[in-house]
Amino acid sequence: MGGVIRKRARVRKLTHSPVVVYYQIREDKHVVEIVHIRHASRKAPRF
């Protein structure tokens, strides 16, 4: 659903203005893990 982050192939980014959600899909556990949530006006986090 979200776009893949270049430096982290497993982390995806979903934007829902004004919030950006970084997440991972854990297919082995059938889980979506939220890695980070931040306001869109801030700089991107380092993973």
NUMARLO-301322 format. One record per residue (C-alpha): x, y, z; residue in one letter. Coordinates in steps of 0.25 Angstrom, whole numbers, plus 5000, padded with zeros to 4 digits. Layout:
XYZa ...
# end
This chain:
500050005000m 501150105004g 502450134997g 503650065000v 504850145007i 506150134999r 507050115010k 506150015017r 505549915008a 504549865018r 504049995023v 502950065016r 502350205017k 500950245017l 500550395017t 499150435022h 499350585023s 499850635032p 500350505038v 501450415032v 501450265037v 502650175035y 502250025036y 502749885033q 501949765028i 502249645036r 501749535027e 502249425035d 501449465047k 500249535039h 500549665046v 500749815041v 501749875051e 501750025052i 503150075053v 502950225054h 501850335053i 502250475051r 501650605046h 501950635031a 502550765033s 503750705041r 504950645035k 505050495031a 505450405043p 506750325042r 506450175043f 
# end
